[in-house]
Amino acid sequence: MIKKILLSLIFLTFFNDNSYSLEWKQHTKKDEFKGTSFDYIASEPVKPNTKLEFPYQSMTARMIKYCEHLNKYIVIAFNMNPNLVGGQLDSNLISRHAVDIKLDGKFDTYDGEIESNSQFFVIKNNDVAKMSNSKEFMIQFKHYAGTRHYKFDLSSMPKECKK
């Protein structure tokens, strides 16, 4: 009986803890001022592998692929300023970072950038197209509050956008 309860708790914890993104949705962003719009595919928000300390304890990230530039770049969108450290700041207040990634169990380093006080980390890499055929993507960031990684399940990510 106790064994069943423990297994049930483990099962519920795994599926209720949104530390691993399983669902992807296509969204449309409209700019009413300019009269334009664009589509993108986004994951559910995921939590870092270990909770960050105050004031970053509610930090989450989404992986975004823009439909117009599907294989050109990806964006990791945080729900707040991620306060990354260790990058090189240029004259346009863009901080460039080398981040460790794990794609289907293989390690690599990608370069990305984030504008000062932004929530959007942009990766422009020739291997972005390879990511579309992968099953799992992990990315590690050096936050001011500590080094953490975020895990995304790519197996259910749409390969292309709906028209």
Sine and cosine of phi, psi and omega as CSV:
sin_phi,cos_phi,sin_psi,cos_psi,sin_omega,cos_omega
0.00,0.00,-0.74,0.68,0.00,-1.00
-0.90,0.43,-0.60,0.80,0.02,-1.00
-0.88,0.48,-0.67,0.75,0.02,-1.00
-0.90,0.43,-0.65,0.76,0.02,-1.00
-0.90,0.43,-0.71,0.71,0.02,-1.00
-0.88,0.47,-0.70,0.71,0.04,-1.00
-0.88,0.47,-0.64,0.77,0.03,-1.00
-0.90,0.44,-0.68,0.73,0.02,-1.00
-0.90,0.43,-0.67,0.74,0.03,-1.00
-0.89,0.45,-0.70,0.72,0.01,-1.00
-0.87,0.49,-0.74,0.68,-0.01,-1.00
-0.91,0.41,-0.64,0.77,0.03,-1.00
-0.89,0.46,-0.69,0.72,-0.02,-1.00
-0.89,0.46,-0.70,0.71,-0.08,-1.00
-1.00,0.09,-0.33,0.94,0.05,-1.00
-1.00,-0.02,-0.42,0.91,0.04,-1.00
-0.98,0.20,0.92,-0.40,-0.09,-1.00
-1.00,0.07,0.77,0.64,0.01,-1.00
-1.00,-0.02,0.03,1.00,-0.03,-1.00
-0.61,-0.79,0.93,-0.36,-0.11,-0.99
-0.96,0.27,0.83,-0.55,-0.02,-1.00
-0.94,-0.35,-0.40,0.92,-0.13,-0.99
-0.91,-0.42,0.65,-0.76,0.02,-1.00
-0.83,-0.56,0.61,-0.79,0.01,-1.00
-0.70,-0.72,0.51,-0.86,0.10,-1.00
-1.00,-0.04,0.70,-0.72,-0.02,-1.00
-0.80,-0.60,0.38,-0.93,0.12,-0.99
-0.87,-0.49,0.79,-0.62,0.06,-1.00
-0.96,-0.29,0.83,-0.56,-0.03,-1.00
-0.95,-0.32,0.67,-0.74,0.12,-0.99
-0.95,-0.30,0.99,-0.12,-0.08,-1.00
-0.91,0.41,-0.49,0.87,0.00,-1.00
-0.92,0.40,-0.74,0.67,-0.02,-1.00
-1.00,0.07,-0.27,0.96,-0.04,-1.00
0.95,0.30,0.51,0.86,0.00,-1.00
-0.86,-0.51,0.21,-0.98,0.08,-1.00
-0.45,-0.89,0.29,-0.96,0.10,-0.99
-0.53,-0.85,0.41,-0.91,0.01,-1.00
-0.95,-0.30,0.50,-0.87,0.06,-1.00
-0.51,-0.86,0.38,-0.92,0.07,-1.00
-0.95,-0.31,0.75,-0.66,-0.04,-1.00
-0.73,-0.69,0.57,-0.82,0.09,-1.00
-0.99,0.17,0.18,-0.98,0.22,-0.98
-0.93,0.37,0.38,-0.93,0.09,-1.00
-0.92,0.38,0.61,-0.79,0.08,-1.00
-0.87,-0.50,0.47,-0.89,0.05,-1.00
-1.00,-0.04,0.39,-0.92,0.10,-0.99
-0.93,0.38,0.27,-0.96,-0.02,-1.00
-0.86,0.52,-0.54,0.84,0.06,-1.00
-0.72,-0.69,0.72,-0.70,-0.03,-1.00
-0.86,0.52,0.68,-0.73,0.07,-1.00
-0.99,0.15,0.31,-0.95,-0.01,-1.00
-1.00,0.07,0.21,-0.98,0.01,-1.00
-0.79,0.61,0.70,-0.72,0.11,0.99
-0.99,-0.11,0.33,0.94,-0.10,-0.99
-0.96,-0.27,0.24,0.97,-0.11,-0.99
-0.91,0.42,-0.31,0.95,0.01,-1.00
-0.97,-0.24,0.33,0.94,-0.01,-1.00
-0.88,0.47,0.75,-0.66,0.15,-0.99
-0.68,-0.73,0.24,-0.97,0.01,-1.00
-0.64,-0.77,0.52,-0.85,0.12,-0.99
-0.85,-0.53,0.52,-0.86,0.13,-0.99
-0.98,-0.18,0.73,-0.68,-0.06,-1.00
-0.80,-0.60,0.70,-0.71,0.15,-0.99
-0.83,-0.55,0.81,-0.58,0.00,-1.00
-0.99,0.15,0.68,-0.73,-0.08,-1.00
-0.92,0.39,-0.62,0.79,-0.04,-1.00
-0.92,0.39,-0.54,0.84,-0.03,-1.00
-0.84,-0.55,0.79,0.62,-0.20,-0.98
-0.80,0.61,-0.64,0.76,-0.05,-1.00
-0.92,-0.39,0.36,0.93,-0.02,-1.00
-1.00,-0.10,-0.67,0.74,-0.01,-1.00
-0.34,-0.94,0.30,-0.95,0.12,-0.99
-0.82,-0.58,0.31,-0.95,0.02,-1.00
-0.79,-0.61,0.71,-0.71,0.20,-0.98
-0.98,-0.21,0.92,-0.39,-0.06,-1.00
-0.98,-0.22,0.90,-0.43,0.03,-1.00
-1.00,0.04,0.39,-0.92,0.03,-1.00
-0.99,0.14,-0.08,1.00,0.07,-1.00
-0.41,-0.91,0.17,-0.98,0.05,-1.00
-0.85,0.52,0.86,-0.52,-0.07,-1.00
-0.97,0.25,-0.18,0.98,0.04,-1.00
0.77,0.64,0.89,0.46,-0.01,-1.00
-0.98,0.18,0.53,-0.85,0.02,-1.00
-0.85,-0.53,0.32,-0.95,0.11,-0.99
1.00,0.00,0.05,1.00,0.00,-1.00
-1.00,0.01,0.07,-1.00,0.06,-1.00
-0.95,-0.33,0.86,-0.51,-0.04,-1.00
-1.00,0.03,0.77,-0.63,0.03,-1.00
-0.99,-0.16,-0.02,-1.00,-0.08,-1.00
-0.93,0.36,-0.27,0.96,0.04,-1.00
-1.00,-0.08,0.23,0.97,-0.03,-1.00
0.87,0.48,0.57,0.82,0.12,-0.99
-0.96,-0.27,0.80,-0.60,-0.01,-1.00
-0.99,-0.16,0.83,-0.56,-0.01,-1.00
-0.98,-0.19,0.72,-0.70,-0.07,-1.00
-0.74,-0.68,0.61,-0.80,0.20,-0.98
-0.99,-0.10,0.85,-0.53,-0.04,-1.00
-0.88,-0.47,0.60,-0.80,0.06,-1.00
-0.99,0.16,0.69,-0.72,0.04,-1.00
-0.78,-0.63,0.33,-0.94,0.08,-1.00
-0.72,-0.70,0.89,-0.46,-0.06,-1.00
-0.87,-0.48,0.94,-0.35,-0.06,-1.00
0.78,0.63,0.69,0.73,0.08,-1.00
1.00,0.08,-0.06,1.00,-0.01,-1.00
-0.96,-0.29,0.74,-0.67,-0.05,-1.00
-1.00,0.05,0.54,-0.84,0.05,-1.00
-0.37,-0.93,0.10,-0.99,0.09,-1.00
-0.82,-0.58,0.78,-0.63,0.05,-1.00
-0.91,-0.42,0.49,-0.87,0.10,-1.00
-0.99,-0.14,0.63,-0.78,0.03,-1.00
-0.54,-0.84,0.09,-1.00,-0.03,-1.00
-0.58,-0.82,0.45,-0.89,0.04,-1.00
-0.61,-0.79,0.73,-0.69,0.05,-1.00
-0.96,0.29,0.43,-0.90,0.03,-1.00
-0.84,0.54,0.73,-0.68,-0.01,-1.00
0.88,0.47,0.43,0.90,0.02,-1.00
-0.99,-0.16,0.26,-0.97,0.07,-1.00
-0.94,-0.34,0.06,1.00,-0.15,-0.99
-0.90,-0.44,0.92,-0.39,0.04,-1.00
-0.99,-0.13,0.87,-0.49,-0.12,-0.99
-0.96,-0.28,0.78,-0.63,0.06,-1.00
-0.92,-0.39,0.87,-0.49,0.09,-1.00
-0.92,-0.40,0.92,-0.39,-0.12,-0.99
-0.48,-0.88,0.58,-0.82,0.03,-1.00
-0.89,0.45,-0.35,0.94,-0.04,-1.00
-1.00,0.01,0.08,1.00,0.01,-1.00
-0.86,0.51,-0.62,0.79,0.04,-1.00
-0.88,0.47,-0.59,0.80,0.02,-1.00
-0.90,0.44,-0.51,0.86,0.00,-1.00
-0.89,0.45,-0.55,0.84,-0.02,-1.00
-0.89,0.46,-0.41,0.91,0.00,-1.00
-0.98,-0.18,0.13,0.99,-0.02,-1.00
-1.00,-0.10,0.25,-0.97,-0.02,-1.00
-0.98,-0.20,-0.53,0.85,-0.09,-1.00
-0.60,-0.80,0.66,-0.76,0.00,-1.00
-0.73,-0.68,0.79,-0.61,0.10,-0.99
-0.83,-0.56,0.63,-0.77,0.01,-1.00
-0.71,-0.70,0.67,-0.74,-0.05,-1.00
-0.91,-0.41,0.75,-0.66,0.01,-1.00
-0.87,-0.50,0.54,-0.84,0.11,-0.99
-0.99,-0.14,1.00,-0.10,0.07,-1.00
-0.99,0.14,0.37,-0.93,0.10,-0.99
-0.83,0.56,-0.57,0.82,-0.05,-1.00
-1.00,0.05,0.06,1.00,0.04,-1.00
0.68,-0.73,0.31,-0.95,0.02,-1.00
-1.00,0.10,0.78,-0.62,-0.03,-1.00
-0.65,-0.76,0.42,-0.91,0.10,-0.99
-0.86,-0.52,0.38,-0.92,-0.03,-1.00
-0.82,-0.58,0.67,-0.75,-0.13,-0.99
-0.88,-0.48,0.78,-0.63,-0.02,-1.00
-0.83,-0.56,0.76,-0.65,0.08,-1.00
-1.00,0.07,0.93,-0.38,-0.03,-1.00
-1.00,-0.04,-0.07,1.00,-0.10,-1.00
-0.90,0.44,-0.47,0.88,-0.01,-1.00
-0.96,-0.27,0.13,0.99,0.01,-1.00
-0.95,0.32,0.77,-0.64,0.05,-1.00
-0.86,0.51,0.66,-0.75,0.00,-1.00
-0.98,0.22,-0.44,0.90,0.06,-1.00
-0.53,-0.85,0.28,-0.96,-0.04,-1.00
-1.00,0.07,0.52,-0.86,0.10,-0.99
-0.98,0.21,0.59,-0.81,0.02,-1.00
-0.99,0.11,0.00,0.00,0.00,0.00
